[in-house]
Amino acid sequence: MKSLKFCSFLLLLCVVKLAEAQKSPFKFGEISTENLEMMKNPLDSSAGALILLDFGKTTFDHNFQIVLEHHIRIKIFNSSEFDRATVKIPYATDDRVERLKAATYNLVNGKIVESKLSKKDIYEEKVNDNVKQKRFSLPDVKEGTIIEYTYQVNYGSWMSLNPWYFQTSVPVLHSEYIVSLPEYFDYKKIMSGYVILSDHDISTKVGHYGSSTFNMTVQKFVAKNVPAFKEEPYMTTKDDYISKIQFELSNINIPGTLTKRYMPYSYEELSKNYAESESFGKKLTKNKFLTDEIERITSDLTDSKAKIEAIYHYVRDNFEVDREVQTESLRKIFNLKKGYPQDINMLLIAMYNEAGFESNAVRLSTRSNGMLHPLYAIASNFNYTICVVKDGENEYLLDPSKKYLPFNTLDKNCLNGRGMVVTAQNFRWVDLYPSTNNKKQVFASLELSEEGSLKGAISLSRVGYEAIEFREDHKKDVDGYKKTFSEAHTTWVINNHEIEGIDIAEEALTEKIDIELDAYAETMGDIIYLTPIFYGRIVNNPLKSPERLYPVNYGTPIEELVTCRIKVPEGYVIDEKPDPLAIGLPNNGGAFIYNVQQIGDYISVTSKFNIKKIEFSAEEYQYLREFYTQVIAKQAEQVVLKKNG
């Protein structure tokens, strides 16, 4: 990051006296015997560490460059958190890390023993061309240790106002952040998460240069007794929900020196900026070199949708993702048949436009990147580009950079709220909803022996995102998948295992498995105890936490259908069987149907599990968790078979 200076402004600036920065209320090395004697985490007895103090202070120096002071103190309870004693401080190549000191504290024979970090044990490492890091490991760390370190980072840019996290993976006793902002810099404050601040104070102080003055806004944020942030299943990214504060630079206005806007006034303005950019929107015009290829692809087609599909399949099947290709030329991408995912999508858009269709780029933030802010048009929050193309009243969202995606289907990571259509006029959003669900069907036809063994065949069909994810994970190594499957089912004898449809993204994917299971059912004289769903049932509740503060987000609807047809031994009949069950979630969020019956010599079992809603609020969490509990209990119930006579 290059150092940014106001040259003409600084020539006039002989001495700058910014408002006296607030000092840390915590002195390095002041460790209490009480904290060293602490044997259990007072906020969470299961946590292996407690952050006693996390203090940060951001100010602007005499060059209006950002300075961060960071002071951290951690109590280690057990060996699971010893890794915290190895510290990495990343920084840009033009930034500076200064005033670094660290120490370890232990209680030995009732006295506090301090072990200081030696400067020779601090290492500077290159992470990549733009980032370095300071790395050190604190000495004498054991159960009961307190570690402490402090440092200062001088950033070479006023853009580097990093987020402050009140939450971490372990509880925090005291988190405090102070930020002092000159009035010339307009930062938008964005707070997220569910932790309630213990204190939030705003004050104004005066900064001086020469005979002029300017205001400094000083804000203090304090959170106490902060619980650990625990990642849960079915969430987008932890950054959407972890408690933090960040400041995004909107504009700079130094009278008579510099005026510059960094954040557009609206998403509509940002969309127009993309559309009129030479490196983005302008690339989608004047691409006549594509005409001959388009004609070859579509010459035998008359239906507009068929042409759209044909062009999509051409790009998806003939272009490879290669992140080493550095070019802004679509012609070069076309000739090389490879490029970044964005470049491959831009090529598809250009082909549609040359073919006479209305097509635009759609900028979005993936699930792993986080949700877009509802108000502030922060360009850096976007991290992915797809294609939208219109066909009369219909429109299709496409991404040809992933070979396992069928037409009009996006990768699950892209299903994150809404995407911004890049256009210079008629601004709009598109909803990033799944065009298909996550569907798995299991059909088992088996025969049960008097000794409790099962023998027969399983047919497993995957459709929609279930098939997409399977292809993504296993297409390159089907044999490896079969081996892993076999190792995970050690009680099975697998006589045959076939997988069909893995090479064709538009088709269902089917597994056919011939199996034998010795002594699967429990026998006791003339009685057999059988759990009829031996494969495809839900064994563990994924929603383990008793409560949840943030939504459950599946990304796609889920449908799981299990049908088992089991031939019982001659002379046996059902003596006891699970009662039928039909339950549903509030607001038509999902349903579960289960039924067991005997038809002639066969037990017929049907289990249908369905999650219809994509997202459930925190208020709906208990209903959803109990729903899983009932499903698991019902699918585990046994059928009791008894021999006649």
C-alpha positions in Angstrom: 0.0 0.0 0.0 1.7 3.3 -1.0 1.9 6.0 1.5 -0.7 8.7 0.8 0.2 12.3 1.5 -1.5 15.6 0.9 1.6 17.3 -0.6 0.4 20.9 -0.8 -1.3 20.6 2.5 1.7 19.2 4.3 3.9 22.0 3.0 1.9 24.4 5.0 1.9 22.1 8.0 4.8 22.8 10.3 3.4 21.3 13.4 0.2 19.3 13.8 -1.2 18.9 17.3 -4.1 16.5 17.1 -6.3 16.2 20.1 -4.5 14.3 22.9 -5.4 10.7 22.3 -7.1 8.8 25.1 -4.6 6.5 26.8 -5.2 2.9 27.5 -6.7 2.4 31.0 -4.7 -0.8 31.2 -0.9 -0.8 32.0 1.2 -3.5 30.4 2.5 -5.9 33.0 -0.1 -5.2 35.7 -1.2 -8.8 36.2 -3.2 -9.7 39.3 -2.6 -12.8 41.4 -6.3 -13.4 41.4 -6.4 -13.9 37.6 -3.4 -16.2 37.8 -5.1 -18.3 40.5 -8.3 -18.5 38.4 -8.7 -22.2 37.5 -12.0 -22.1 35.6 -13.4 -19.8 32.9 -16.0 -17.7 34.7 -18.0 -17.1 31.5 -17.9 -20.6 30.0 -16.5 -23.5 31.9 -16.0 -25.5 28.7 -13.7 -22.8 27.1 -10.0 -23.4 27.2 -9.1 -19.7 27.4 -10.5 -16.3 28.4 -9.5 -13.0 26.9 -9.1 -10.8 29.9 -8.5 -7.7 27.9 -8.7 -6.7 24.2 -8.0 -3.0 23.9 -7.6 -1.1 20.6 -7.1 2.5 19.8 -7.1 4.0 16.3 -5.9 7.6 15.7 -4.5 9.7 12.8 -0.9 10.8 13.0 0.6 14.1 11.7 0.4 12.8 8.1 -3.2 11.8 8.5 -2.2 8.2 8.3 -3.8 5.7 10.6 -2.2 4.3 13.7 -3.6 1.3 15.6 -2.5 0.4 19.1 -3.5 -3.0 20.2 -3.1 -4.5 23.7 -4.2 -8.1 24.4 -4.2 -10.2 27.6 -5.3 -13.9 27.6 -5.7 -16.5 30.4 -4.9 -20.0 29.3 -6.8 -22.8 31.1 -5.8 -25.9 29.2 -3.6 -27.2 26.4 -6.3 -26.9 23.8 -5.5 -23.1 23.6 -1.7 -23.2 23.7 -1.7 -22.2 20.1 -2.7 -18.7 21.2 0.9 -18.2 22.4 2.0 -18.3 18.8 1.0 -14.8 17.5 0.9 -13.6 13.9 0.4 -9.9 13.1 -0.3 -9.3 9.4 0.4 -6.0 7.7 0.8 -4.5 4.2 4.3 -4.2 2.8 4.3 -0.4 3.2 2.9 -0.5 6.8 5.1 -0.6 9.9 4.7 -2.7 13.1 6.4 -1.0 16.0 6.5 -1.0 19.8 6.0 -4.7 20.0 6.5 -6.3 23.4 5.1 -9.5 24.9 5.4 -11.5 28.1 4.2 -14.7 29.8 3.1 -14.7 33.5 3.0 -17.8 35.8 2.4 -18.2 39.5 5.3 -20.0 41.1 5.3 -20.7 44.8 2.8 -17.8 45.2 4.9 -15.3 43.3 4.3 -13.9 39.8 7.1 -14.9 37.5 7.4 -12.9 34.2 9.0 -14.3 31.1 9.7 -11.6 28.6 9.8 -12.2 24.8 13.2 -11.6 23.4 13.5 -9.4 20.3 15.5 -12.2 18.6 12.5 -14.4 18.8 10.4 -12.1 16.7 10.4 -13.1 13.0 9.3 -11.1 9.9 7.8 -13.3 7.2 6.5 -12.7 3.7 2.9 -14.0 3.2 2.6 -12.8 -0.4 3.7 -9.9 -2.6 1.5 -7.5 -0.7 1.4 -8.8 2.9 4.0 -9.5 5.5 3.6 -10.7 9.1 5.4 -10.5 12.5 5.4 -13.9 14.1 6.5 -14.9 17.6 5.9 -17.6 20.2 5.7 -16.7 23.8 7.8 -18.8 26.3 6.9 -20.9 29.3 3.2 -21.4 28.4 1.4 -23.9 30.6 -2.1 -24.4 32.0 -2.9 -21.4 34.1 -0.5 -19.0 32.2 -1.5 -15.5 31.3 0.0 -14.2 28.0 0.1 -10.5 27.1 1.3 -8.6 24.1 1.0 -5.1 22.7 2.0 -3.5 19.4 1.4 -0.5 17.1 0.7 -0.6 13.4 1.3 2.5 11.3 -0.8 2.1 8.2 0.3 3.7 4.9 -3.3 4.6 4.0 -6.4 6.1 5.5 -8.4 3.3 3.9 -6.9 0.9 6.4 -9.5 1.3 9.2 -9.8 -2.4 10.1 -12.9 -3.9 11.7 -12.9 -4.4 15.5 -14.2 -7.7 16.7 -15.8 -7.8 20.1 -16.3 -11.5 19.9 -13.8 -14.3 19.3 -13.9 -18.1 19.5 -13.4 -17.9 23.3 -15.2 -15.6 25.8 -13.9 -12.0 26.3 -14.0 -10.4 29.7 -13.4 -6.8 28.5 -13.2 -5.5 24.9 -12.7 -1.8 24.3 -12.1 0.1 21.1 -11.4 3.9 20.8 -11.4 5.6 17.5 -10.6 9.3 16.8 -11.7 10.6 13.4 -10.8 14.1 12.0 -13.8 15.9 10.6 -12.3 15.9 7.1 -12.8 12.2 6.9 -16.4 10.9 6.6 -16.5 7.3 7.7 -19.8 5.3 7.8 -20.1 3.3 11.0 -21.4 -0.2 10.6 -22.2 -2.4 13.6 -23.2 -6.0 13.4 -23.8 -8.9 15.8 -25.9 -9.5 18.9 -23.6 -8.4 21.8 -25.0 -5.4 23.6 -22.4 -2.7 24.4 -21.7 -2.0 28.0 -20.6 1.6 27.2 -20.6 3.8 24.1 -19.3 7.3 24.5 -18.9 10.0 21.8 -17.0 13.2 22.5 -15.5 16.0 20.4 -12.0 17.4 20.8 -10.0 20.0 18.8 -7.0 19.4 16.6 -4.7 22.3 15.6 -2.5 23.0 12.6 -0.9 26.5 12.4 -3.6 29.0 13.4 -6.4 26.7 12.1 -8.4 24.2 14.1 -10.5 21.2 13.2 -12.8 18.9 15.2 -11.9 15.3 16.2 -14.8 12.9 17.0 -13.7 10.4 19.6 -15.8 7.3 20.0 -15.4 4.7 22.7 -17.0 1.2 22.5 -16.9 -1.2 25.4 -18.3 -4.7 25.6 -18.0 -6.8 28.8 -18.5 -10.5 29.5 -18.8 -11.3 25.8 -19.7 -15.0 25.1 -17.6 -16.9 22.6 -18.9 -16.9 19.0 -19.6 -20.5 18.0 -20.1 -21.4 14.4 -23.2 -23.3 13.8 -24.5 -25.5 10.9 -26.5 -23.8 8.2 -25.1 -20.3 8.3 -23.7 -18.1 5.6 -20.5 -16.8 7.1 -19.6 -15.9 10.7 -18.8 -12.4 9.6 -22.5 -11.8 9.0 -23.3 -12.5 12.7 -20.2 -12.1 14.9 -20.3 -8.8 16.9 -18.0 -6.3 15.4 -17.7 -2.6 14.3 -16.3 -1.3 11.1 -15.8 2.1 9.5 -16.0 2.5 5.7 -14.5 5.6 4.2 -17.2 7.5 2.3 -15.4 10.8 1.4 -12.6 13.2 2.2 -13.0 16.9 2.2 -10.1 19.1 3.3 -10.9 22.7 2.4 -8.8 24.1 -0.3 -6.7 20.9 -0.5 -8.5 17.7 -1.4 -12.0 16.5 -2.1 -12.6 13.0 -3.0 -15.5 10.6 -2.8 -14.8 6.9 -2.2 -18.3 5.5 -1.7 -21.0 6.1 -4.2 -24.2 7.7 -3.0 -26.3 4.7 -3.9 -26.1 1.2 -5.5 -27.6 2.7 -8.6 -24.6 5.0 -8.9 -22.2 2.1 -8.3 -23.9 0.0 -11.0 -23.5 2.9 -13.4 -19.9 3.2 -12.5 -19.3 -0.5 -13.3 -21.2 -0.2 -16.6 -19.2 2.8 -17.8 -15.8 1.4 -16.7 -13.4 0.6 -19.4 -12.2 -2.5 -17.5 -15.8 -3.8 -16.9 -18.9 -2.7 -18.7 -17.1 -1.3 -21.8 -15.6 -4.7 -22.4 -19.1 -6.0 -23.3 -19.3 -3.9 -26.5 -17.7 -4.2 -29.9 -17.0 -7.9 -29.8 -17.6 -8.8 -33.5 -14.9 -11.4 -33.4 -17.5 -13.6 -31.7 -20.0 -13.5 -34.6 -18.7 -16.5 -36.5 -18.6 -18.8 -33.5 -22.1 -17.7 -32.4 -23.4 -18.5 -35.9 -21.8 -21.9 -35.8 -23.3 -22.7 -32.4 -26.8 -21.6 -33.2 -27.3 -21.9 -37.0 -29.5 -25.0 -36.8 -31.6 -23.6 -34.0 -34.8 -21.5 -34.3 -36.1 -21.4 -30.7 -34.6 -18.5 -28.7 -34.3 -20.5 -25.5 -32.5 -23.3 -27.3 -30.0 -20.7 -28.7 -29.4 -19.4 -25.2 -28.8 -22.8 -23.8 -26.5 -23.8 -26.7 -24.3 -20.7 -26.1 -24.2 -21.4 -22.4 -23.2 -25.0 -22.9 -20.5 -24.0 -25.4 -18.8 -21.6 -22.9 -19.3 -24.0 -19.9 -17.9 -27.0 -21.7 -15.0 -25.3 -23.6 -13.5 -22.8 -21.2 -11.4 -23.6 -18.2 -10.9 -21.5 -15.0 -7.2 -20.4 -14.9 -6.4 -17.8 -12.3 -3.0 -17.3 -13.8 -4.4 -15.6 -16.9 -4.1 -11.9 -16.3 -5.8 -10.0 -19.1 -8.7 -7.6 -19.7 -9.1 -8.7 -23.3 -12.1 -10.9 -24.0 -10.5 -11.8 -27.3 -7.6 -13.2 -25.5 -9.9 -15.2 -23.2 -11.7 -16.5 -26.2 -8.5 -17.5 -27.9 -6.9 -19.1 -24.8 -10.2 -20.8 -23.8 -9.4 -20.0 -20.2 -9.4 -17.2 -17.6 -10.8 -16.0 -14.3 -14.4 -17.0 -13.5 -15.4 -13.3 -14.0 -13.8 -13.2 -17.4 -15.6 -16.4 -18.5 -18.9 -14.9 -17.4 -18.1 -11.7 -19.2 -17.4 -13.6 -22.4 -20.8 -15.4 -22.1 -22.5 -12.0 -21.7 -20.7 -10.6 -24.7 -21.7 -13.6 -26.8 -25.4 -13.1 -25.8 -25.3 -9.5 -26.7 -23.7 -10.2 -30.1 -26.3 -12.8 -30.6 -29.1 -10.2 -30.1 -30.1 -11.1 -26.6 -30.3 -8.6 -23.7 -27.6 -9.7 -21.2 -25.9 -8.0 -18.3 -23.3 -8.8 -15.6 -24.6 -9.3 -12.1 -22.3 -8.4 -9.2 -22.9 -10.2 -6.0 -21.4 -11.2 -2.7 -21.1 -14.9 -2.1 -22.4 -16.7 1.0 -18.9 -17.2 2.3 -18.1 -13.5 1.7 -21.1 -12.1 3.6 -24.3 -10.1 3.0 -24.4 -6.8 1.2 -25.1 -3.8 3.4 -28.7 -2.6 2.8 -27.8 1.1 2.5 -24.1 1.7 1.9 -22.9 0.9 -1.6 -19.5 -0.6 -0.7 -17.8 -1.8 -3.8 -15.4 -4.0 -2.0 -18.2 -6.1 -0.6 -18.9 -7.5 -4.0 -16.6 -10.5 -4.9 -18.3 -12.4 -7.7 -19.8 -11.9 -11.2 -22.5 -13.9 -13.0 -24.6 -13.5 -16.1 -28.3 -12.6 -16.5 -29.9 -13.0 -19.9 -33.5 -12.2 -21.0 -35.7 -14.3 -23.3 -38.9 -12.4 -23.6 -40.6 -12.5 -20.2 -38.2 -15.0 -18.9 -34.7 -14.4 -17.7 -31.9 -16.8 -16.6 -29.1 -16.5 -14.1 -26.0 -18.4 -15.3 -22.4 -19.1 -14.4 -20.5 -21.1 -17.1 -17.2 -21.0 -15.1 -18.4 -24.2 -13.1 -18.7 -27.2 -15.3 -21.0 -29.1 -12.9 -23.8 -26.4 -13.1 -26.8 -27.2 -15.2 -28.4 -24.4 -17.2 -30.2 -21.7 -15.1 -28.6 -23.0 -11.9 -26.2 -21.1 -9.7 -23.6 -22.5 -7.4 -25.0 -22.7 -3.8 -22.3 -20.2 -2.6 -24.0 -17.6 -4.9 -27.4 -17.9 -3.3 -27.0 -15.0 -1.0 -29.9 -12.5 -1.1 -29.8 -10.5 -4.2 -27.4 -9.4 -7.0 -26.9 -6.0 -8.6 -27.5 -5.9 -12.3 -24.8 -3.8 -13.9 -26.4 -1.2 -16.1 -26.1 2.5 -16.9 -29.8 3.0 -16.8 -33.0 1.2 -15.5 -31.2 0.1 -12.3 -32.5 -3.1 -10.7 -31.7 -6.1 -8.5 -32.2 -9.8 -9.2 -33.1 -12.3 -6.4 -30.5 -15.0 -6.0 -32.9 -17.9 -5.3 -32.3 -21.5 -6.1 -33.9 -22.8 -9.3 -33.9 -26.3 -7.9 -33.8 -28.0 -4.5 -31.5 -30.4 -2.7 -33.1 -33.8 -3.4 -32.1 -37.2 -2.4 -34.1 -40.4 -2.9 -33.2 -43.8 -1.5 -34.9 -47.0 -2.5 -33.9 -50.3 -0.8 -35.1 -53.7 -1.8 -33.9 -56.3 0.7 -34.5 -59.7 2.2 -34.3 -60.4 5.9 -33.1 -63.8 7.2 -34.2 -65.5 10.4 -30.6 -64.9 11.7 -31.1 -61.1 11.2 -29.0 -60.6 8.1 -30.0 -58.4 5.2 -29.2 -58.8 1.6 -30.3 -56.8 -1.5 -29.9 -53.6 -3.4 -29.9 -49.9 -2.8 -30.7 -47.3 -5.4 -29.7 -43.8 -4.5 -30.8 -40.9 -6.7 -29.4 -37.4 -6.4 -31.1 -34.4 -8.0 -30.5 -30.7 -8.0 -27.9 -29.4 -5.5 -27.4 -32.9 -4.1 -26.1 -34.0 -7.5 -24.2 -30.7 -8.1 -22.3 -31.0 -4.8 -21.6 -34.7 -5.4 -20.1 -34.0 -8.9 -18.0 -31.1 -7.5 -16.6 -33.3 -4.7 -16.2 -36.7 -6.4 -16.2 -36.4 -10.2 -12.4 -36.4 -10.5 -12.0 -39.4 -8.2 -15.0 -41.8 -8.3 -12.9 -44.7 -7.2 -11.7 -42.7 -4.2 -15.3 -42.0 -3.3 -16.2 -45.7 -3.5 -13.3 -46.6 -1.2 -14.3 -43.9 1.3 -17.9 -45.1 1.2 -16.8 -48.7 1.8 -14.5 -47.7 4.7 -17.4 -45.8 6.3 -19.7 -48.9 6.2 -17.4 -51.5 7.7 -20.3 -53.8 8.6 -21.4 -54.0 4.9 -20.3 -56.5 2.3 -20.5 -54.5 -0.9 -20.7 -56.8 -3.9 -21.2 -54.1 -6.5 -21.2 -50.3 -6.6 -22.0 -48.4 -9.7 -22.5 -44.7 -10.3 -24.4 -43.4 -13.3 -24.8 -39.9 -14.7 -21.8 -38.3 -13.1 -20.6 -36.8 -16.4 -23.8 -35.1 -17.5 -24.7 -32.0 -15.3 -28.3 -31.9 -16.5 -29.2 -35.5 -15.5 -29.9 -37.1 -12.2 -27.0 -38.9 -10.6 -27.7 -42.5 -9.5 -25.8 -45.0 -7.3 -26.6 -48.7 -7.3 -25.2 -50.8 -4.5 -25.6 -54.5 -3.9 -25.0 -55.3 -0.3 -25.0 -57.9 2.5 -25.3 -57.1 6.2 -24.7 -59.9 8.6 -26.5 -59.9 11.9 -28.0 -56.4 11.2 -31.2 -57.1 13.1 -31.3 -58.4 16.7 -32.8 -61.8 17.2 -34.1 -63.4 20.4 -35.7 -66.8 19.9 -38.7 -66.4 17.5 -38.5 -62.6 17.8 -36.6 -60.2 15.5 -36.0 -56.5 16.3 -35.4 -54.6 13.1 -34.7 -50.9 12.5 -36.1 -50.7 9.0 -34.3 -47.6 7.8 -30.7 -48.8 7.8 -29.5 -46.2 5.3 -30.5 -42.6 4.6 -32.0 -41.8 8.1 -30.9 -38.8 10.1 -28.9 -40.0 13.0 -27.7 -36.8 14.8 -29.5 -33.5 15.3 -27.4 -30.8 13.4 -28.9 -28.1 15.6 -27.1 -29.0 18.8 -27.1 -25.6 20.6 -30.1 -25.2 23.0 -30.6 -21.7 21.6 -29.5 -19.6 18.6 -29.3 -15.9 18.1 -29.0 -15.8 14.3 -31.0 -17.4 11.5 -30.7 -20.9 10.2 -30.0 -20.6 6.4 -30.1 -23.8 4.3 -29.4 -22.0 1.0 -31.8 -24.4 -0.8 -34.9 -26.4 0.0 -34.2 -30.0 1.1 -36.1 -33.1 0.2 -35.1 -36.6 1.4 -37.3 -39.6 0.5 -36.4 -43.0 1.8 -38.4 -46.1 0.7 -37.5 -49.5 2.0 -39.1 -52.8 0.9 -38.0 -55.7 3.1 -39.0 -59.3 2.7 -39.5 -60.9 6.1 -38.6 -64.5 6.8 -41.3 -67.1 6.1 -43.8 -67.4 8.9 -43.0 -64.0 10.5 -45.5 -61.2 10.9 -45.3 -57.7 12.5 -46.0 -57.9 16.2 -45.2 -54.2 16.9 -44.4 -51.3 14.6 -43.9 -47.6 14.8 -47.1 -45.5 14.7 -47.5 -43.3 11.6 -46.3 -39.8 12.0 -47.1 -36.6 10.1 -45.7 -33.3 11.5 -45.0 -29.9 10.0 -43.1 -26.8 10.8 -44.9 -23.4 11.3 -45.5 -21.2 8.3 -45.3 -24.2 5.9 -41.5 -24.4 6.6 -41.3 -28.1 6.3 -42.9 -31.5 6.9 -42.1 -35.1 7.9 -44.2 -38.1 7.0 -43.4 -41.6 8.2 -45.3 -44.9 7.8 -44.6 -48.6 8.3 -46.9 -51.3 7.1 -46.8 -55.0 6.2 -48.0 -55.9 2.7 -47.9 -59.7 2.2 -44.4 -61.0 3.0 -42.9 -57.5 2.9 -42.4 -54.6 5.3 -42.9 -51.3 3.5 -41.4 -48.2 5.0 -41.8 -44.6 3.7 -40.0 -41.7 5.2 -40.3 -38.2 3.7 -38.3 -35.3 5.1 -38.8 -31.9 3.6 -37.4 -28.4 4.4 -39.3 -26.0 2.3 -38.1 -22.6 3.6 -34.6 -21.5 2.9 -34.2 -19.4 6.1 -35.6 -19.8 9.6 -35.4 -16.9 12.1 -34.0 -17.2 15.6 -37.5 -17.2 16.9 -38.3 -20.3 14.8 -35.2 -22.1 15.9 -36.7 -24.1 18.8 -39.5 -25.4 16.5 -36.9 -26.5 13.9 -34.7 -28.2 16.5 -37.6 -30.1 18.0 -38.6 -31.1 14.5 -35.3 -32.8 14.0 -35.6 -34.4 17.4 -38.9 -36.0 16.5 -37.6 -37.1 13.0 -34.5 -38.8 14.5 -36.6 -40.6 17.2 -39.2 -41.9 14.8 -36.7 -43.1 12.2 -34.8 -45.0 14.9 -37.9 -46.9 16.1 -37.9 -50.7 15.6 -40.2 -53.1 14.0 -40.8 -56.3 16.1 -41.3 -59.4 14.1 -42.7 -62.6 15.6 -42.9 -66.0 14.2 -46.4 -67.5 14.0 -47.1 -70.7 16.0 
